[in-house]
Amino acid sequence: MADDIDAIVEDLTTSGLHLGPGTETWMTEAEVAAVRKALAEADVPVHVVLVRPPEDSNIYAGDDLLARVHDAGGPDGLYVGANSEWAVAEGEPASYPTIPGGREVRPAVQQWGDVAGSPDVARDAESLLVSDADGDAQPLADALLSLVRHLDDGTYEAAAAAASDGRSARYEAERESGGSTGSSTSYADEGDTSDAVVGGVTVLVLLAALGLGAAAVGRRVRARRGARTFALPDSVLDRVREAGDAELARRARADVLALGERIDAADLGGSGASAWAAALDHYDAAGRLLPDEPTAEVDPLDAVGAVVLAGRGEEALAAARRGRPFEPSTRCFLNPLHGRASRDHALEHDGRRVEAPICAACRRDLQAGRRPDILEVVVRGRPQHYFETDREPWASTGFGALEPDLVRRLHRGGRR
């Protein structure tokens, strides 16, 4: 993955578009050429990273990849990627940009710096990618071209509002006629979390928080459409949690291993730069969170901590290679697996109001009245938000969101 990140950064710097393995067929050669031309000629910085998400990845895997690319030296601007890919259910209209083979892609959108004169165009960009003014999903190439054009000519706000209105009108018409309402994940996107609408949408939130793929979640919920809400047996929930924990542990080990390989390849052993020392410190701290035995059980919050530390180690290494000081990024307070926070947001909990850094995806969920995908951990048999537990240093630091020097905190207070 280390080489892949470097290749993505190079592609974005030279052409603004990266096509990962397996995505070459998502657009025709003519469409790829048109997208490259539009990106090159536009006066707005838009960068497209098309990498096929693993089926077992977490629901925001694409957003996290975009953050890693930017942290590794990618240019500022609006980033568009792919969070998940799945087949359009038979007899149902697509709800996201379509690709050949009867499939659709749920986009990932992140922003760094101003785009079209605004520090936050991500929400409007997502609306433009998801549908046209009639509320219909578009082929991926058309969606990308429409996005770039509207951002470049300054009409993106009006076009996004029209797309959102069209999408809402389409859903309402389909519901009234008793027809299809698109994929079940679209209900969550539109802010409807009623169990009466989709039996099991609460389960969708739980599964997403545990890191299972959005496509797999969507299939589970779709299979129950129209059925009565029911409680899953504890044995099923236990297996879901175990699968999510195992996947998280695999990701943590992979991220730490990738950082170690990048450090070895950098060959900066004689460097006295503080950024190089920070890369080594973060690699060491991340490795200490994971048991030496590859098959040993890993505490879920320690696994998340390893992912965060490895990500910061990547940032420090990128700074060292460029001769720049290391400035650690701030992860999303609500779920550090979402990647980088865009800015602080007012949050309310137990009657208290605080400001905390969150990612663009969580901010869009909150603004739309949806429950964000908050990182949870099972404590004495019940899921709890990680910041409500006594697990340290994660709870009090927000995995570094509230206390930047996570390595020093680990050395000073250890874990409990």
N, C-alpha and C positions, 0 to 999 in steps of 0.2 A: 504493500500500500504506500510505502514511502516514495517509491519511484513514481507511482500513479499520481500522488499529490503534486510532485514536482512537474510531471507532464501536464497536469491540468493547469497549474499556474502558468506554465509556458504557453499553452494554447490560448488561455484567456488574455495573456499579454500581447500575443501576436494577432489573434483573430477574433477573440471574444466568444469562441464556441469550442467546447470539448465534447467529443463523442466517445464514450467508453465502450468496451467490448459488449456486443449484443445490442447496442443502440443504433448501429449503422442503418438498420432497416426501419427505424422509427420514422424516417423521412426519406423521400426520394433524393437522388443526386441533385436534381433541379431545385428541390425545396431547400436542401442544405445550402446550395449556392445562394439562393435568395435570402436565407436567414443571415448568412455570413455578410452579404452585401448590405443588408439593412443595418446590421450591427456596426459595420465599418463606417457607414455614411451618417449614422445618427449622431446628434450632438449630445446625447445622453449616454452615460456609462451603463450598459446592460451586458451582463455576462451569463452565458448559458452553459451549464454543466450537466450533460445528459449521461448519467451513470446508472445502470440497471440496479435497483435496490435488491439485496438478498431477500428471499421470501421470508426468512426468519428474523429480519431486522426489526428494530423498534419503529413505531409509527412516525417518528420524526427523524429517521435515519438520513434522509436527504438534506434536511436543514442542518444536521450536525456535520455532514460532509462539506457543505458550503462554508460553514464556520471554520472548519479545519483548513480548507483551501485558502480562505482569506487570511487566516492566521499564519499560514506558511508563506505569505508574500503576495497573495492575489491582490489585484487592484481594487480600490474602493468602487462602489456602485451598487446597482441592483443585481442580485444573483438569482437565477432561476434554475432549479434542479428537479429531481423526481423523488418523491417520498415513497411511492408504491406503484405497483403495476398489476393489473388483473384483467381477467376477461369480462366483457360486458355480459351480464346475465341475459339469457335467452328471452326475447320478448320485451326487454326493457331498454329505454334510451340510455345512452351514455351520460354520465354526470360530470366527466372530466375530459381533458383533451384526449383525442383518440389517436391510436397508432394502428398500422396494418395488423391484420389477424384478428379483428374483432376485440381489441383490447383498449384499455384506457389507462391514463397515467395521472396520478394525483400529484400536482406540482408542489415543490418546495420553493419558498420565496424568502430571501433575506436581503437586508440592505445595510451598507456601510457608507457613510457620507451622504451628501445631498445628491438627489436625482431629480431632474426637472424642477430644480429650485426648492425641493422639499426634503426634509430629513426623514419623512415616512410616507412612501408611496406603496409600501408592500401590500397593504390591504386592497387598494384599488387595483394593483397589478394582479393580485390573485383573482379578483372578480373578472378582469379582462381575459385572463387565461382560461378560466373555468367555462365561460359561456359567451355567446354573442348577445346582441340586443334582443333577440327573440327567446333567449333563455336556453338555447341549444348548445351542446358541446361541439367544439370545432376540432378539425384535425390539428395535431400538434403544431405543424409548421404554420398554419393559418393563425393559430392562437399567439404564437411567438411574434409573427409579423405584425399582427394587430396591436399587440402590447408595445412594441418598439415604435410603431407609427404614432400611436396616441400619446405616448410619453414625449416623443420628439416634437410633435406639433402643439403640445399643451392642452389637448382635449381629453386627457386620460380620466379626469374626475367625472366629467359628464358621461363619457363612454362607460366607465365603471358603474355609475349609478344606473344607466340604462340596462346594462348587463344584469345587475343585481335585481332590478325590477322585473326584467324579462324572465329571469330564473324563478323568482317568486310566483309570477303569474302562471308560469308553466306548471309548477308544482300544485298550485291551487286548482288549476283547471283539471289536472289529472286526478287529484283527490276527489273533486266533485263528480267526475265522470266514473269514478271507481276504477280507473286505469292504474297503470304503473306509476310509481313515484320515484323511479330511479333507484340507485343503489342505496342500501340501508344506511351506509355511512353518511349519506347526504343529509339525513335527518339530523344527525348530530351537528353537521356543518351549519345547518339552518337554524340551530338553536332549539330544536324540539327534543327535549329529553324525556318525554312522557313515555312510560312503559306501555300505555294503551296504544300508542302509535306504532312502536316497534317493540314487541316483547323482547326484552333483553338488552336494551340500549345501555342500561346501567352496567351490565356485564361487559359491554363494549368498552366503557370507560375503564373498568377494572383490568381487562385484558390489555388495553393499550398502555396503561400505567405499568404493567408487568413486562412490557417490552415485546409482545407478540406482534407479528406483521399485520398491517391494516387489511391486506387482502384476505388473510386467513380469518381475521375478526369479522370482516364483511360477510364472508361465506357463512359463518356460524349464525350471524344475526338474520341474514336473508332467509335461511332455511326455516326460521321460526316466524316469519312475517304472518300476521293474522292469527297467530296462536295466543293462548292465554299466557300471561306472565306466570313463571314458576320459579321456585328456588332451586338452584343447583345443589346437588349433594356436596357435603364437605369434602368427600374423597376426590371429586372432580376439581374443586377449587384448589385442593392441595396439589394435585398434579399440575394444574395451570401455574401455580406459584413456583413449583419446583422447576418446571420448564423455563419460566421466565428468569429465575435465579441462575440456572445453568447457562442460559444464553448470555446473560449479563457477565458472568464469570469468564466465558469464552471471549467476549468482546474485550474485557479488561486485560486479559493475558495477551490478546492479539495487539492491542494498542501499546502496551508496555514493550512487547517484543519489537514492534515496528519502530518505536522510539530508540531502543537500543541499537537496532540496525542502522538507523540514520546517524546516531552518534558515532558508531564505528566508521561509517562511510565518510563522515565529515572530516575525520583525522585532524582535529584541532587540539590534540593533546598538549601541545606546548603553549596554548593560548592562555593569557592571563585575564582575558575579558570576563567581566562579571556575568555576562549573558551565558557564556560557555559554562561557568561554574553553576549557574542556575539550572541549565539543562541537565547537568550531571546530578545535582541535588534532587531535582524533580524525578528523574529516572530512578534514583536510589529509593526515594520515599515511596514512589508508586510500587516498585518491586517488593518492598517490605510489607505492603498490605496484602500480598498474595502468597499463599502457602507454597513451599518449594515443591511439594508433591502435586503434579498436574491434575490428578483426579480428586484431590482433597476438596472438601466443601469450602466455599468462599462466602463470607458474610456479604449480603447484597449491598449494604451501604459502604463497606470497604471496597467492593468492586467498583461502585460509582466513584468513590474517592480516587481509585487507581486510574479510572478513565479521565477524570478531571486533571489529575497530576500529570498524566502522560500528555494530555492536550497542552497543558502549560509548558511542559518540557519541549514539545514541538515548537511552541512559540519562542521559547528561549533559544533553541538551537537555530531557528530561522534568523533571529536577531544577531546571534553570534556570527553566523556565516556572512551577514551583511555588515558586520562591524557596528551594529547599533545597540543601544541599551535595551535591556529586557523590561518590558512593561506588561505584566500579566493581564490578560483579558478577564472580564467578569462574566461568569456563567449565570444562566437563568436561576434565580432564587427558587422558583417553584419547582423546577425540574432541571438540574444541571445537565442531564442527558440531552436536553434540547439544544445545547450549545450556548453561544455567546448572547449575553443580554444586550438589548438595544438601548434601553434607558430605564430610569426608575419609574415605578408606577405605584399609585396609591392602592394599598391592599387593606382589607378589613378582616379581622379574625377575632372572635370572642369579644366583640364590641370595641376592639382597639383598631386604630387606623395607623398604618405605618407606610413608609416609602421603601420599596425594595426593587432591585434591578430584575427585570424579567425579559424574556425573549419576545420577538415580534409575534410569534404564534400564540403565546399565552396572552399577550396584550390584545390581539384580535379576538380571542375567545372571550375575554372579560368585557370588551366593548360591545360584543354581540350578545352578552348575557349568558354565555355558555360556560360550563365548568371546565377550567383548564386541566390539562393532563399533569397533575401534581404527583411528584415522586412519593410513593408510599412504601411502607415496610410492615410486615406482619409482626405484631408484638402481642405475645400471649394469645395467639389465635385470632386477633383482629387487626385489619389494616389500619395504619395510622400514617398521617403525613409525617415525613421524616423529621421535620422541624418541631413536631410535638413530642418526640421521643427524648430520652436522655442519652442518646448515642453521641458521643463526642469523638473528635472535634466537629463532626458534621452538622449537628443540630444548631449549635450556637454560631458557627461561621457561615452556614448556608453553602457549604462546600467551597468556601472562598468568596462567595458573593458579598458577604458582610465583613469579612476580615481577609484582606488580600494575601497576606503572607501565610499561606496554608502550610508550607514546609516547616516554618519556624513554629507554628502552633502544634504541629505533630510532634516535633522534637521536644517542645516545652511541656506539653500536657499528655502526650501519648493518646491512646484510644481506650474507650470503655463503652 
